Amino acid sequence: MIKSQNSKRLFYIDLLNCIAIFGVLIQHTAQIAHVGPTNDTITVVGKVIQTLFLPAVGIFFMNSGAMLLDYRERQSTVHFAKRRFLRVVVPLLIWSIFYYIYGYYYYTFPGIFHHSLFGLRDFVTAFVDNKINSLFWFFFIIIQLYIATPVFSLLSKKHKEFLLYIATVAFISSDVFSYLDGILHLHIEQSLLTQPLLASSWIQYFIFGYLFKEKYFSKSVENGIIIFGLVTLGLNIANDVIGGHHLFLQNISDFPYALAIYLLLKRLADRNNNARVAKMVAKLASTSLGIYILHPMLIALFDWLLFKQTSEHWTGYLTVLENPIHIFVFPIIIYLILVPLIYWFKKLPLTKYILP
């Protein structure tokens, strides 16, 4: 397994980070999937795009689990907590303040809430309800996972079977029960099922990322995971194309597909022996969190520059969301602009606490 840049980096982790953040960009420019007329071709195309790139954030959680569940081999729990606080909690607070001010003056979709009130009390209420930048749900989930990590890390070396058990229960309680609930109308109360797992259903991504890194599964088991994941992908795409008319195709979890694409890309990366490529990909990957934080503003900026529209006037903005340039070109442009900008910005003093 090739390591990139230094002994602490793994090439496949960096590659997956790059692919995942681009997946996030194209998901957020293909929002027509959620708001467009159901039978319109562009809406169906948007839904297929969403299905293809839906594992993007899950890949980030899997990478985090891969790199952090064995943290005790490298650092104390106090040091782990301090680094996670500086890398996640501090930027969350800083950018929440920024987007709270930004959202008072501007309209941006998706993510940023526009609000007419302005003050400390309103900020605190909006912050705890994630109604400043809805895309920051990622931070709240990863903080939960970090809080759970010291517990799960105790199992990482000698008791991986317990980790697999936890992840399996999480998958069943959140995804399998959800599917059965949808087709059998069981009306299961999901929150009662996921709470005991400390960090909701996302813990399964966190744990599987680590198990894959440790090569816990045999090649044949991994192949079975890949096949099952690709089958669920096909079923979800079929559901998008036919408009969700068949109940048994609805509510199929994207988790098996996330595992499949993760394994396939990991295998592809593990076959790469080019140190120069690994170094370049590591640099690109270092900008991923910054791209996640900043990209909503660039979407809004390009919408205004090219189409003279904002989400303030929703009817007109729908025509923007339907435009192929908005869907397919914006992600590429935003990525090419933000990568060098963030990479340069991170070299400035103290900015690692703003754009980690």
C-alpha positions in Angstrom: 0.0 0.0 0.0 1.6 3.2 -1.2 1.9 6.1 1.3 1.8 9.6 0.0 4.0 12.5 1.0 5.0 11.1 4.3 4.4 8.1 6.5 1.2 9.5 8.0 -0.6 9.7 4.6 -2.1 6.9 2.6 -2.5 7.5 -1.1 -6.0 5.9 -1.3 -7.3 8.1 1.5 -6.1 11.2 -0.4 -7.6 10.0 -3.7 -10.9 9.2 -2.0 -10.9 12.7 -0.4 -10.5 14.3 -3.8 -13.2 12.3 -5.4 -15.5 12.8 -2.5 -15.3 16.6 -2.4 -15.9 16.7 -6.2 -18.9 14.5 -5.5 -20.2 17.0 -2.9 -19.8 19.8 -5.5 -21.8 18.1 -8.2 -24.4 17.0 -5.7 -24.9 20.6 -4.6 -25.2 21.9 -8.2 -27.6 19.1 -9.2 -30.2 20.2 -6.7 -32.8 20.2 -9.4 -33.3 16.6 -8.4 -35.1 17.7 -5.3 -37.0 20.7 -6.5 -37.7 20.1 -10.2 -40.9 18.8 -11.8 -40.9 15.0 -11.2 -41.2 13.8 -14.7 -38.9 16.4 -16.4 -35.8 14.8 -18.0 -33.4 17.2 -16.3 -35.0 16.3 -12.9 -34.5 12.6 -13.6 -30.9 13.3 -14.7 -30.4 15.2 -11.5 -31.7 12.3 -9.4 -29.3 9.9 -11.1 -26.4 12.2 -10.4 -27.5 12.4 -6.8 -27.6 8.6 -6.6 -24.2 8.2 -8.2 -22.5 10.8 -5.9 -24.5 10.2 -2.7 -21.7 8.3 -0.9 -19.5 11.4 -1.1 -19.9 12.5 2.6 -20.0 8.9 3.7 -16.5 8.4 2.1 -15.2 11.3 4.3 -16.6 9.5 7.4 -15.0 6.2 6.3 -11.6 8.0 5.8 -11.9 9.5 9.2 -12.5 6.1 10.8 -9.6 4.6 8.8 -7.2 7.2 10.1 -8.5 7.8 13.7 -9.8 4.6 15.2 -6.2 3.5 16.0 -5.1 6.9 17.2 -3.9 5.4 20.5 -0.9 4.0 18.7 0.3 7.6 17.9 -1.0 9.9 20.6 -2.8 10.3 23.9 -6.6 10.8 24.1 -6.0 14.4 25.4 -3.8 15.1 22.3 -6.4 13.5 20.1 -9.2 15.6 21.6 -7.2 18.9 21.3 -6.3 18.3 17.6 -9.9 17.4 16.7 -11.2 20.5 18.6 -8.8 22.8 16.7 -9.5 21.1 13.3 -13.3 20.9 13.5 -14.9 22.8 16.4 -13.0 26.0 15.9 -13.6 26.2 12.1 -17.3 25.3 12.7 -17.7 28.3 15.1 -15.7 30.7 12.9 -17.6 29.9 9.7 -21.0 29.7 11.5 -20.4 33.3 12.6 -19.4 34.2 9.1 -22.3 32.5 7.4 -24.7 34.0 9.9 -23.6 37.5 8.9 -23.5 36.5 5.2 -27.0 35.0 5.4 -28.4 38.2 6.7 -27.5 40.0 3.5 -27.5 37.4 0.8 -29.6 34.5 -0.5 -27.6 31.3 -1.3 -28.8 27.8 -2.3 -28.2 25.2 -1.1 -27.1 25.5 2.4 -27.2 29.1 3.6 -30.3 30.2 5.6 -31.4 33.8 4.9 -32.8 35.4 8.1 -34.3 38.7 9.0 -33.3 38.8 12.7 -29.8 39.5 13.8 -28.4 39.1 17.3 -26.7 36.8 19.7 -29.8 35.0 20.9 -30.9 34.4 17.3 -27.4 33.2 16.4 -27.3 30.7 19.2 -30.7 29.3 18.4 -29.8 29.0 14.7 -26.5 27.4 15.5 -27.8 24.6 17.7 -30.6 23.9 15.2 -28.1 23.9 12.2 -30.1 26.7 10.6 -27.1 28.9 9.6 -25.6 26.7 7.0 -27.4 23.4 6.7 -24.4 21.8 4.9 -22.6 22.0 8.3 -24.5 19.0 9.5 -21.3 17.2 8.5 -19.5 18.9 11.3 -22.1 18.0 13.9 -22.0 14.4 12.9 -18.2 14.2 12.8 -18.0 15.8 16.3 -20.3 13.0 17.6 -18.1 10.4 16.0 -15.0 12.0 17.5 -16.6 11.9 21.0 -17.3 8.1 20.4 -13.8 7.4 19.1 -12.0 6.9 22.4 -14.5 4.2 23.3 -14.4 2.4 19.9 -10.6 2.8 19.6 -10.2 0.4 22.6 -11.6 -2.3 20.3 -9.5 -1.4 17.2 -6.7 -4.0 17.6 -7.9 -7.0 19.5 -11.6 -6.9 19.2 -12.4 -5.9 15.6 -15.3 -8.4 15.6 -17.0 -6.2 18.1 -16.6 -3.2 15.8 -18.1 -5.1 13.0 -21.0 -6.1 15.3 -21.6 -2.4 16.1 -21.5 -1.4 12.5 -23.8 -4.2 11.5 -26.4 -3.3 14.1 -26.2 0.3 13.0 -26.8 -0.7 9.4 -29.8 -2.9 10.3 -31.4 -0.4 12.7 -31.0 2.6 10.4 -31.1 1.2 6.8 -32.7 -2.3 6.8 -35.5 -1.3 9.2 -36.0 1.9 7.2 -36.5 -0.1 4.0 -38.8 -2.6 5.7 -40.7 0.3 7.2 -41.2 1.8 3.8 -42.5 -1.3 2.1 -44.5 -2.8 5.0 -45.7 0.5 6.6 -44.5 -0.5 10.0 -44.1 3.1 11.2 -40.9 2.4 13.1 -39.6 5.2 15.3 -36.1 5.5 13.9 -34.7 7.8 16.6 -35.3 5.2 19.3 -33.3 2.7 17.3 -30.2 4.8 16.5 -29.7 6.7 19.8 -28.0 3.8 21.6 -25.2 3.7 19.0 -23.8 7.0 20.3 -23.4 8.6 16.9 -26.4 7.6 14.8 -26.1 5.5 11.7 -23.0 7.2 10.4 -20.9 5.1 12.9 -21.1 2.2 10.3 -19.2 4.3 7.8 -16.6 5.2 10.4 -16.0 1.6 11.4 -16.0 0.1 8.0 -13.4 2.6 6.8 -11.1 1.3 9.5 -11.8 -2.3 8.9 -11.1 -1.9 5.2 -7.8 -0.2 6.0 -6.8 -3.1 8.3 -7.8 -5.6 5.6 -10.2 -7.3 8.0 -12.2 -9.0 5.3 -11.0 -11.6 2.9 -10.8 -10.8 -0.8 -13.9 -13.0 -1.5 -15.9 -11.1 1.2 -14.8 -7.8 -0.3 -15.9 -9.0 -3.7 -19.3 -9.9 -2.3 -19.6 -6.4 -0.8 -18.7 -4.9 -4.1 -21.2 -6.9 -6.0 -24.0 -6.3 -3.5 -23.2 -2.6 -3.5 -23.3 -2.3 -7.3 -26.6 -4.1 -7.4 -28.2 -1.7 -4.9 -26.8 1.2 -7.1 -28.5 -0.3 -10.1 -31.8 -0.6 -8.2 -31.6 3.0 -7.0 -30.9 4.3 -10.5 -33.8 2.2 -11.8 -36.0 3.8 -9.2 -34.8 7.3 -10.3 -35.6 6.6 -14.0 -39.0 5.1 -13.5 -40.1 7.9 -11.1 -40.3 5.9 -7.9 -43.5 4.0 -8.9 -42.5 0.7 -7.4 -42.4 0.6 -3.6 -39.9 -2.2 -3.3 -37.3 0.0 -5.1 -37.7 2.9 -2.7 -35.7 3.5 0.5 -32.8 1.3 -0.6 -29.8 2.3 1.4 -26.8 3.9 -0.3 -24.5 2.4 2.3 -23.7 -0.9 0.4 -22.9 1.2 -2.7 -20.7 3.5 -0.6 -18.7 0.4 0.6 -18.5 -0.9 -3.0 -17.1 2.3 -4.5 -14.8 2.8 -1.6 -13.3 -0.7 -2.1 -13.0 -0.3 -5.8 -11.2 3.1 -5.6 -9.0 1.8 -2.8 -7.9 -1.1 -4.9 -7.3 1.2 -7.9 -5.1 3.4 -5.7 -3.2 0.5 -4.1 -2.0 -0.4 -7.6 -0.5 3.0 -8.1 3.2 3.3 -7.6 3.8 6.8 -8.8 5.2 8.9 -6.0 4.8 12.1 -7.9 1.1 11.5 -8.5 0.7 10.6 -4.8 2.3 13.9 -3.8 0.1 15.9 -6.0 -3.1 14.1 -4.9 -2.0 14.7 -1.2 -1.9 18.4 -1.9 -5.3 18.4 -3.6 -6.8 16.4 -0.7 -5.5 18.9 1.8 -7.9 21.5 0.4 -11.1 19.3 0.7 -12.5 20.7 3.9 -11.9 24.2 2.8 -13.7 23.5 -0.5 -16.6 22.1 1.6 -16.8 25.3 3.6 -16.5 27.8 0.8 -18.2 26.4 -2.2 -21.8 27.6 -1.5 -20.6 31.2 -1.9 -19.0 30.4 -5.3 -22.2 28.7 -6.5 -24.2 31.9 -5.6 -21.5 34.1 -7.2 -21.5 32.3 -10.5 -25.3 32.1 -10.6 -25.4 35.9 -10.3 -22.5 36.6 -12.8 -23.8 34.2 -15.5 -27.6 34.2 -14.9 -28.3 37.3 -12.9 -30.4 35.2 -10.5 -30.4 34.4 -6.8 -32.5 32.0 -4.7 -34.4 35.1 -3.4 -36.6 34.9 -6.5 -37.3 31.2 -6.5 -39.3 30.8 -9.7 -36.6 32.5 -11.8 -33.9 30.5 -9.9 -35.5 27.2 -10.9 -34.4 27.9 -14.5 -30.9 28.3 -13.2 -31.0 25.0 -11.4 -32.2 23.3 -14.7 -29.3 24.7 -16.7 -26.6 22.2 -17.7 -23.9 24.7 -17.1 -25.0 25.1 -13.5 -25.1 21.3 -13.0 -22.0 20.1 -14.9 -19.7 23.0 -15.5 -19.9 24.8 -12.1 -18.4 21.9 -10.1 -15.3 21.9 -12.3 -14.8 25.6 -12.3 -15.3 25.9 -8.5 -12.9 23.1 -7.9 -10.2 24.6 -10.1 -10.6 28.0 -8.4 -10.8 26.8 -4.8 -7.9 24.3 -4.8 -5.1 26.8 -5.4 -6.8 29.5 -3.4 -7.2 27.3 -0.3 -3.8 25.7 -0.7 -2.2 29.2 -0.8 -4.4 30.5 2.1 -3.4 27.5 4.3 0.2 28.6 4.1 -0.5 31.8 5.9 0.0 32.0 9.7 -2.9 30.8 11.9 -5.1 30.0 8.9 -4.9 26.3 9.6 -7.4 27.0 12.3 -9.7 28.7 9.8 -9.4 26.4 6.8 -7.9 23.2 8.2 
